[in-house]
Structure formats: structure tokens, C-alpha cells
Amino acid sequence: MTDMLLVTGASGFLGRILVPILRRDAQVIAGLRSGTADENTRILGDLGAFPDLQTVLSGVDCVVHCAARAHVLHENSDDPLSVFMRVNCDATLHLAKQAAQADVRRFIFLSSVGVHGNQTFGTPFRADDTPAPHAAYAVSKLAAEEGLTKIARDTGLEVVIIRPPLIIGPQPVGNLRSLSNLIKKGLPLPFGLATGNRRSLVTAEVLADLIRICTDHPGAPGQPLLVADDAPYSTRQIIERLAALSGQRLRLVPVPVSVLRGALRALGRSDMAGQLFGDLEIDISATTARLGWVPPSTHSSRV
């Protein structure tokens, strides 16, 4: 492992799980936007204000950049793309340039499988597919990837790009949090027959294990790395897994998927129908071949 790692977004959903895992093998500094600095914490400030980070990055060998604007379920900006670009692209590139100036060796960027699109139709996404981002968030992540590639070429900074799907774990975020909240209310959910689709997710611990490998593996920099659990989930399996993680009793009603799709279309939510019942599969074979890594099995813990 590397000598010193700096993890941005250390207090976020992934960061809270990632930091303890990385600390098993390395000195890890939690990079926070605000708070009090100590031997295990450094304050980054608002990266979107482009601060001088040379003191923060002093002695750091590898930056793991998890901080981002994501999972905005109720957008209140008049120009969402510009906000996503400032936080997810411009601030990321500023951090990477500062890292190169501070002689940081490696920069790991958490991108998104959304740069490929939001649904598959029989053929899983591969890392070498032509990007087709479907939303402002994914557009901003792809722009950051492209900028980081240029910085790597110009400075010699080793850039590792990881494209995860939705991350599943305790106290999830985004759409998974919405589903988890419904489960916690104890209401009957109409997903008992939603077993025919295939959606790749990644367990937070699996993603953390890949990041651990990428901190010093010589094959990690270069083409983006796709990551997912060892097999896709159906919608019913996702909901069962969320219930198990929260220790909640689950009540499922066997409503035909066609009926649910029709109801969502009638409500003008065809996009939600795709997210709930469509496929999104990921081919991680290139990642496993390059790194000699396979995701720790998650099937044994599925309901």
C-alpha cells in the first residue's frame, strides 16, 4: 500500500465505509470541507472556490476523490448542468492540478457508469463503449474524466478512473434511500413479481476493496475501470437486500410489472419505470483481467 492517502468526501456515504478499510493497510487522512483539522483530518474548504491546497496535500502519495454533487432528487437550481460542472468537473480538475504540483503520485477519481447511459438492452456496458451520458450529473463526470486524462498526460500524475453503478449499503443515498424509506414505513410494496430484470449495483465494501487495490496497482491507471457486484440484481432482490441491511420486515405484493409500468406511464413517469424495471448490466471483465481482482462475493448475503 501507499504511504499516505487523502480521501475527499470522507464523511459521506462511501467515505465512512472506505476510510476504515483503507486504514487497515495505510495512513489515511480524511479530507473534509469544514471542521477541525488533526493528525487524521485535513480541511479542504470549498473545492469549487479553487483554494490553494498545497499545505493540505503535503506528504500525500495518493488522493481518492469521492466528494461530488450527486443524488439530487429535488433539483432547485435554474441551471443544474452548470452547478454539476462546477462541483464535479471544475473542482475535480483544480484538485488534480494542485495534487500534481504537490508531487502526489496517484489520483483516483470516482466517476459513474452513467457516462455510458442509463439502461442496457441485452448487451452490458463495457469500459471501451462510446460514452452516452444521460443526465447532467453524468455529463459532468465525463467532462472531469476527459480533463483528468489531459492532466495525466501533461504532468505525469497517475490517474485512475472508476465508474461505479449505484452503491448499495447501510443508509444508502439517492433512489435507494427512497426505496429504503418506503421499506422502513412498513407499507406493502408492489414489487413481488419484479424478478425479470437485471441491474448491476456495487456493494460499498466491494467498491472500497477495488479502491484499495487501485491505490498502488501498476495496472490501474489508464482506461476507466468498471465495477459491480459479482452478479446483477432484480428489482425484488434489490428491495430484499435493502430490507436486510436495515433490519426491516418486508411486505411485498405480487403486482404484475406490466401494470406498474402502465401506471407510471399514465403518471408521466416513464423514466422511473425504466429505473425500476429496466436492465442496467455492467461487464467488469476488463477490470478483473487488468488488476487480477474479483469482487468479493455478495450473493451469500442476499435474501
GUZAGU-283974 format. One line per 2 residues: number of its first residue (from 1); their letters; for each residue x, y, z of N, C-alpha, C. Coordinates in steps of 0.1 Angstrom, whole numbers, m for minus. Layout:
NUM) A) X Y Z X Y Z X Y Z ~ ...
END
This chain:
1) MT) 8 m12 0 0 0 0 9 13 0 ~ 3 24 m3 10 37 m4 12 42 10
3) DM) 21 52 11 24 58 24 13 66 31 ~ 7 75 23 m3 83 29 m14 86 18
5) LL) m27 83 22 m38 86 13 m46 97 19 ~ m52 105 10 m61 116 13 m74 112 6
7) VT) m85 111 14 m98 107 9 m107 119 10 ~ m112 125 m1 m122 136 m1 m136 130 1
9) GA) m145 138 7 m158 132 9 m158 121 20 ~ m148 122 29 m146 111 39 m158 110 48
11) SG) m167 120 50 m178 119 59 m191 115 51 ~ m190 112 38 m201 108 30 m204 94 31
13) FL) m215 89 24 m219 75 24 m208 66 21 ~ m201 67 10 m190 59 7 m178 61 16
15) GR) m174 74 18 m163 77 26 m163 71 40 ~ m174 70 46 m175 65 60 m171 50 60
17) IL) m174 43 49 m171 29 48 m157 27 43 ~ m152 36 34 m139 34 27 m128 37 36
19) VP) m129 48 44 m117 52 52 m113 41 62 ~ m122 35 70 m117 24 79 m111 12 71
21) IL) m116 9 59 m110 m2 51 m96 1 47 ~ m94 14 42 m80 18 38 m71 19 49
23) RR) m76 22 61 m67 24 73 m61 10 78 ~ m67 m1 73 m61 m14 77 m47 m15 72
25) DA) m43 m8 61 m30 m10 54 m22 3 52 ~ m28 14 55 m21 27 51 m25 38 61
27) QV) m17 48 61 m21 60 68 m31 68 59 ~ m43 71 65 m53 77 57 m57 90 64
29) IA) m58 101 56 m62 114 60 m76 116 55 ~ m85 120 64 m99 123 60 m99 137 55
31) GL) m103 139 42 m104 153 37 m118 158 38 ~ m120 168 46 m134 173 49 m135 188 44
33) RS) m147 191 41 m150 205 36 m148 215 47 ~ m152 211 59 m151 220 71 m149 212 83
35) GT) m146 218 94 m144 211 107 m131 215 113 ~ m125 206 121 m113 209 128 m102 199 123
37) AD) m91 204 119 m80 195 115 m73 189 127 ~ m68 176 125 m60 170 134 m51 160 127
39) EN) m44 151 134 m34 142 127 m41 133 116 ~ m54 131 117 m61 122 108 m71 130 99
41) TR) m71 143 100 m81 151 93 m74 163 87 ~ m78 167 75 m74 179 69 m86 186 62
43) IL) m87 199 64 m98 207 59 m95 212 45 ~ m104 208 35 m102 212 21 m108 225 18
45) GD) m119 229 26 m127 241 22 m136 237 10 ~ m141 247 4 m150 246 m8 m141 244 m20
47) LG) m140 232 m25 m132 230 m37 m136 238 m49 ~ m149 241 m49 m155 249 m60 m150 264 m60
49) AF) m144 268 m49 m138 281 m48 m123 281 m52 ~ m118 269 m56 m105 267 m61 m94 272 m51
51) PD) m94 267 m39 m84 271 m28 m70 266 m31 ~ m61 272 m25 m47 267 m25 m46 255 m16
53) LQ) m42 244 m21 m43 231 m13 m29 225 m11 ~ m19 233 m13 m5 227 m12 m2 223 2
55) TV) m7 230 12 m4 225 26 m12 213 29 ~ m25 212 24 m33 201 27 m28 188 20
57) LS) m21 190 8 m16 179 1 m2 175 4 ~ 4 182 13 18 180 16 20 165 22
59) GV) 29 158 16 32 144 21 22 134 16 ~ 12 138 8 2 128 3 7 121 m9
61) DC) 6 108 m9 10 100 m20 m1 97 m30 ~ m13 96 m25 m25 92 m34 m37 99 m29
63) VV) m44 106 m38 m57 112 m35 m68 103 m40 ~ m78 100 m31 m90 93 m35 m102 103 m35
65) HC) m106 107 m47 m116 118 m47 m130 112 m48 ~ m137 112 m37 m151 107 m36 m161 119 m35
67) AA) m157 130 m31 m166 142 m30 m172 145 m43 ~ m185 148 m43 m192 151 m55 m206 156 m53
69) RA) m212 163 m62 m226 166 m62 m233 155 m69 ~ m242 148 m61 m248 136 m67 m262 134 m60
71) HV) m270 125 m66 m283 120 m60 m291 132 m56 ~ m293 142 m65 m301 153 m62 m316 150 m67
73) LH) m324 146 m57 m337 141 m61 m347 153 m64 ~ m344 164 m57 m353 176 m59 m344 188 m63
75) EN) m342 189 m76 m333 200 m81 m339 213 m79 ~ m332 223 m73 m337 236 m71 m329 247 m79
77) SD) m319 242 m87 m311 252 m95 m318 254 m108 ~ m317 267 m113 m322 270 m126 m313 265 m137
79) DP) m301 262 m134 m291 257 m144 m284 245 m138 ~ m290 234 m137 m283 222 m130 m270 218 m136
81) LS) m269 219 m149 m256 214 m155 m245 223 m151 ~ m247 236 m150 m235 245 m146 m231 242 m131
83) VF) m241 238 m123 m237 235 m109 m230 222 m108 ~ m235 212 m116 m228 199 m116 m214 201 m122
85) MR) m212 209 m132 m199 211 m138 m190 218 m129 ~ m194 227 m121 m185 234 m112 m180 225 m101
87) VN) m189 217 m96 m185 208 m84 m178 196 m89 ~ m184 189 m99 m179 176 m103 m168 176 m113
89) CD) m167 187 m121 m157 188 m131 m146 198 m127 ~ m150 211 m126 m140 222 m124 m133 220 m111
91) AT) m140 217 m100 m134 215 m87 m125 203 m87 ~ m129 192 m94 m121 180 m95 m107 183 m102
93) LH) m108 190 m113 m96 193 m121 m87 203 m113 ~ m93 212 m106 m84 220 m97 m77 212 m87
95) LA) m84 203 m81 m78 194 m71 m66 186 m77 ~ m69 180 m89 m59 172 m96 m46 180 m99
97) KQ) m49 193 m104 m37 201 m107 m29 205 m95 ~ m36 207 m84 m29 210 m71 m22 198 m67
99) AA) m28 186 m69 m21 174 m65 m8 172 m73 ~ m9 174 m86 3 173 m94 14 183 m90
101) QA) 10 195 m86 20 205 m81 26 201 m68 ~ 19 193 m60 24 189 m47 31 175 m48
103) DV) 34 171 m60 41 158 m62 33 146 m57 ~ 20 147 m56 12 135 m54 14 125 m65
105) RR) 15 113 m62 18 103 m73 6 98 m81 ~ m5 96 m73 m17 90 m80 m30 97 m75
107) FI) m39 98 m84 m52 104 m82 m63 95 m87 ~ m72 90 m77 m83 81 m80 m96 89 m80
109) FL) m103 88 m91 m115 96 m93 m127 86 m94 ~ m137 89 m86 m149 81 m86 m159 88 m96
111) SS) m160 82 m108 m169 87 m118 m182 80 m117 ~ m188 76 m128 m201 70 m128 m204 62 m140
113) VG) m210 50 m139 m214 42 m150 m224 50 m159 ~ m230 60 m153 m239 68 m161 m233 75 m173
115) VH) m220 76 m174 m214 81 m186 m217 73 m198 ~ m221 60 m196 m224 51 m207 m239 52 m210
117) GN) m248 57 m201 m262 57 m203 m269 52 m191 ~ m282 51 m192 m290 47 m180 m297 34 m182
119) QT) m295 27 m193 m302 14 m194 m294 6 m205 ~ m294 m7 m203 m289 m16 m213 m300 m25 m219
121) FG) m298 m30 m231 m308 m37 m238 m301 m50 m244 ~ m298 m59 m234 m292 m72 m238 m277 m72 m238
123) TP) m270 m61 m240 m256 m61 m240 m251 m52 m229 ~ m243 m58 m219 m238 m50 m208 m228 m39 m213
125) FR) m228 m28 m205 m218 m17 m207 m204 m23 m205 ~ m195 m18 m214 m181 m21 m213 m173 m8 m213
127) AD) m161 m8 m207 m154 4 m205 m150 11 m218 ~ m149 3 m229 m145 9 m241 m157 13 m250
129) DT) m169 12 m245 m180 17 m252 m180 32 m254 ~ m186 37 m265 m187 51 m267 m195 58 m256
131) PA) m191 68 m249 m199 74 m238 m212 80 m244 ~ m222 79 m236 m235 84 m239 m242 89 m226
133) PH) m237 99 m219 m242 103 m206 m257 108 m208 ~ m265 104 m198 m279 106 m199 m285 117 m191
135) AA) m276 123 m182 m281 134 m173 m270 143 m170 ~ m273 155 m164 m263 165 m161 m252 159 m152
137) YA) m255 151 m143 m245 145 m134 m235 137 m142 ~ m240 129 m151 m231 120 m159 m223 129 m169
139) VS) m229 139 m174 m221 148 m183 m210 154 m176 ~ m212 159 m163 m201 165 m156 m190 155 m152
141) KL) m194 143 m149 m184 132 m146 m175 129 m158 ~ m182 128 m170 m174 125 m182 m165 137 m185
143) AA) m169 149 m184 m160 161 m186 m148 161 m177 ~ m151 156 m164 m140 155 m155 m130 145 m159
145) EE) m135 133 m164 m126 123 m169 m117 128 m180 ~ m123 135 m189 m115 140 m201 m105 150 m196
147) GL) m108 159 m186 m99 168 m181 m87 161 m174 ~ m91 151 m166 m81 144 m158 m71 136 m168
149) TK) m76 131 m178 m68 124 m188 m57 134 m194 ~ m61 146 m196 m52 156 m201 m42 160 m191
151) IA) m46 161 m178 m37 165 m167 m27 153 m166 ~ m31 141 m167 m22 130 m166 m11 130 m177
153) RD) m16 133 m188 m7 134 m200 3 145 m198 ~ m1 157 m193 7 169 m192 17 168 m180
155) TG) 13 162 m169 20 163 m157 27 150 m152 ~ 22 138 m157 27 126 m152 19 120 m140
157) LE) 9 128 m135 1 123 m125 m6 110 m129 ~ m5 100 m121 m12 87 m124 m27 88 m121
159) VV) m35 88 m131 m50 90 m129 m57 76 m130 ~ m64 73 m120 m73 61 m121 m87 65 m120
161) II) m95 61 m130 m109 64 m131 m117 52 m129 ~ m127 53 m119 m135 41 m116 m150 46 m119
163) RP) m157 37 m126 m171 40 m130 m180 31 m123 ~ m185 34 m111 m194 25 m103 m209 28 m107
165) PL) m217 18 m106 m232 20 m107 m237 25 m93 ~ m250 24 m91 m255 27 m77 m248 19 m67
167) II) m245 25 m55 m238 19 m45 m248 15 m34 ~ m248 2 m30 m257 m3 m20 m250 m6 m7
169) GP) m257 m2 4 m251 m4 17 m260 2 27 ~ m256 1 40 m264 7 51 m266 22 49
171) QP) m278 27 51 m281 41 49 m277 46 35 ~ m283 40 25 m279 44 11 m284 58 8
173) VG) m281 62 m4 m284 76 m9 m292 75 m22 ~ m298 86 m26 m305 87 m39 m317 78 m39
175) NL) m320 72 m51 m332 63 m53 m332 52 m43 ~ m320 46 m39 m320 35 m30 m325 40 m16
177) RS) m322 52 m12 m326 58 0 m342 59 0 ~ m347 63 m11 m362 64 m12 m368 51 m10
179) LS) m363 40 m17 m368 27 m15 m367 22 m1 ~ m355 25 5 m353 21 19 m363 28 29
181) NL) m366 40 26 m375 48 35 m389 42 34 ~ m393 37 21 m406 31 20 m407 18 28
183) IK) m396 10 27 m395 m2 35 m397 0 50 ~ m390 11 55 m390 14 69 m404 18 74
185) KG) m412 23 65 m426 27 68 m435 15 70 ~ m430 3 66 m438 m9 68 m450 m11 58
187) LP) m450 m2 48 m461 m3 39 m459 m15 29 ~ m470 m21 24 m468 m32 14 m463 m26 1
189) LP) m453 m32 m5 m447 m27 m17 m451 m36 m29 ~ m454 m31 m41 m460 m39 m52 m449 m45 m61
191) FG) m438 m50 m55 m427 m55 m63 m425 m70 m62 ~ m435 m77 m57 m433 m91 m55 m430 m99 m68
193) LA) m434 m94 m80 m432 m101 m92 m421 m94 m101 ~ m414 m85 m95 m404 m77 m102 m390 m85 m102
195) TG) m390 m97 m108 m379 m106 m108 m372 m108 m121 ~ m377 m102 m132 m372 m105 m145 m361 m95 m150
197) NR) m358 m84 m143 m348 m75 m149 m335 m78 m142 ~ m324 m71 m148 m311 m74 m143 m304 m60 m142
199) RS) m301 m56 m129 m294 m43 m127 m282 m45 m119 ~ m271 m41 m124 m258 m41 m117 m257 m30 m107
201) LV) m254 m34 m95 m251 m25 m84 m238 m29 m78 ~ m232 m21 m69 m220 m24 m62 m222 m22 m48
203) TA) m219 m32 m40 m219 m31 m25 m207 m21 m21 ~ m210 m13 m11 m200 m3 m7 m187 m9 m4
205) EV) m187 m21 3 m175 m28 7 m167 m33 m5 ~ m174 m37 m16 m168 m42 m28 m161 m31 m35
207) LA) m168 m19 m36 m161 m8 m42 m149 m3 m34 ~ m150 m3 m21 m139 0 m13 m127 m9 m15
209) DL) m130 m22 m17 m119 m31 m19 m112 m29 m32 ~ m120 m25 m43 m113 m21 m55 m105 m9 m54
211) IR) m110 1 m47 m102 13 m45 m89 10 m37 ~ m90 1 m28 m78 m3 m20 m68 m8 m30
213) IC) m72 m17 m39 m63 m23 m49 m57 m12 m58 ~ m65 m2 m61 m61 8 m71 m52 18 m65
215) TD) m50 19 m52 m41 29 m47 m26 26 m51 ~ m23 14 m54 m9 12 m58 m7 1 m69
217) HP) m18 m4 m75 m16 m14 m85 m11 m7 m98 ~ 0 m13 m104 5 m6 m116 m4 m6 m128
219) GA) m14 m15 m128 m23 m16 m140 m35 m8 m138 ~ m37 m1 m127 m49 7 m125 m50 19 m134
221) PG) m40 27 m135 m42 40 m144 m44 36 m158 ~ m51 45 m165 m54 43 m179 m68 42 m182
223) QP) m73 33 m190 m87 32 m194 m96 31 m181 ~ m107 37 m181 m116 36 m169 m119 22 m165
225) LL) m121 20 m152 m124 7 m147 m139 7 m143 ~ m146 m4 m148 m160 m6 m144 m160 m15 m132
227) VA) m169 m14 m123 m170 m22 m111 m185 m25 m108 ~ m187 m37 m103 m201 m41 m99 m199 m53 m90
229) DD) m210 m57 m83 m210 m69 m76 m209 m81 m86 ~ m208 m93 m80 m205 m105 m89 m216 m109 m98
231) AP) m228 m104 m96 m239 m107 m105 m250 m96 m103 ~ m258 m94 m113 m268 m83 m112 m280 m87 m103
233) YS) m287 m77 m99 m299 m79 m91 m312 m77 m99 ~ m323 m84 m95 m336 m80 m100 m341 m69 m90
235) TR) m351 m62 m94 m357 m52 m85 m361 m58 m72 ~ m367 m69 m72 m371 m76 m60 m359 m79 m51
237) QI) m348 m84 m57 m336 m87 m49 m330 m74 m43 ~ m331 m63 m51 m326 m50 m45 m334 m46 m33
239) IE) m347 m47 m34 m356 m44 m22 m354 m53 m11 ~ m352 m66 m13 m349 m75 m3 m336 m72 4
241) RL) m326 m69 m4 m313 m66 2 m314 m53 11 ~ m321 m43 6 m322 m31 14 m329 m34 27
243) AA) m340 m42 27 m347 m46 39 m337 m53 49 ~ m329 m62 44 m320 m69 52 m309 m60 58
245) LS) m305 m50 50 m295 m41 56 m300 m32 67 ~ m313 m29 66 m319 m20 76 m326 m28 87
247) GQ) m326 m42 86 m332 m50 96 m347 m48 97 ~ m353 m45 85 m368 m43 85 m375 m55 79
249) RL) m387 m57 84 m396 m67 79 m402 m62 65 ~ m402 m70 55 m406 m66 42 m419 m72 38
251) RL) m428 m63 33 m441 m68 28 m442 m65 13 ~ m442 m76 5 m443 m75 m10 m456 m80 m15
253) VP) m462 m73 m24 m474 m76 m30 m472 m80 m45 ~ m477 m91 m50 m474 m96 m63 m482 m89 m74
255) VP) m478 m77 m77 m485 m69 m88 m477 m71 m101 ~ m484 m74 m112 m476 m76 m125 m469 m64 m129
257) VS) m457 m66 m134 m448 m55 m138 m455 m46 m149 ~ m462 m53 m158 m469 m45 m168 m479 m35 m163
259) VL) m485 m39 m152 m495 m30 m146 m487 m18 m140 ~ m476 m21 m133 m468 m10 m127 m463 m1 m137
261) RG) m458 m6 m148 m452 2 m159 m463 11 m165 ~ m475 5 m167 m486 13 m172 m490 24 m163
263) AL) m491 22 m150 m494 32 m141 m484 43 m141 ~ m471 40 m141 m461 50 m141 m461 59 m154
265) RA) m464 52 m165 m465 59 m178 m477 69 m177 ~ m488 65 m172 m500 73 m170 m497 85 m162
267) LG) m488 84 m152 m484 95 m143 m473 103 m149 ~ m469 100 m162 m458 108 m168 m444 104 m162
269) RS) m443 92 m157 m430 88 m150 m424 76 m157 ~ m424 76 m171 m418 65 m178 m403 64 m174
271) DM) m396 75 m170 m382 74 m166 m381 65 m154 ~ m390 67 m144 m390 59 m132 m392 44 m135
273) AG) m401 41 m145 m404 28 m149 m391 21 m154 ~ m383 29 m162 m371 23 m167 m361 20 m156
275) QL) m360 30 m146 m351 28 m135 m355 16 m126 ~ m368 14 m124 m373 3 m116 m373 m11 m122
277) FG) m376 m11 m135 m379 m24 m141 m370 m27 m154 ~ m362 m17 m158 m353 m19 m169 m340 m26 m165
279) DL) m332 m29 m175 m319 m35 m172 m308 m25 m172 ~ m298 m27 m164 m285 m19 m165 m274 m29 m160
281) EI) m268 m35 m170 m258 m45 m167 m244 m40 m171 ~ m234 m44 m163 m220 m40 m165 m211 m52 m167
283) DI) m203 m51 m177 m192 m61 m179 m179 m56 m172 ~ m175 m63 m162 m163 m59 m155 m151 m68 m158
285) SA) m152 m76 m169 m141 m85 m172 m128 m78 m175 ~ m128 m66 m181 m116 m59 m183 m109 m54 m170
287) TT) m118 m51 m160 m112 m47 m147 m105 m59 m140 ~ m112 m70 m140 m107 m82 m134 m94 m87 m141
289) AR) m94 m86 m154 m82 m90 m161 m70 m81 m159 ~ m72 m68 m158 m61 m58 m156 m55 m59 m142
291) LG) m64 m61 m133 m59 m60 m119 m58 m73 m112 ~ m62 m84 m118 m62 m97 m111 m71 m97 m99
293) WV) m81 m90 m100 m90 m88 m88 m104 m92 m92 ~ m111 m98 m83 m125 m102 m85 m133 m96 m73
295) PP) m145 m92 m75 m153 m86 m64 m156 m97 m53 ~ m154 m94 m41 m158 m103 m30 m172 m107 m32
297) ST) m175 m120 m30 m189 m125 m32 m199 m118 m24 ~ m210 m114 m30 m221 m107 m23 m233 m116 m23
299) HS) m233 m127 m30 m246 m135 m32 m249 m142 m18 ~ m239 m145 m11 m242 m153 2 m250 m144 11
301) SR) m249 m131 10 m256 m122 19 m270 m117 14 ~ m273 m122 2 m286 m118 m4 m297 m126 2
303) V) m309 m119 3 m321 m126 8 m326 m135 m3
END
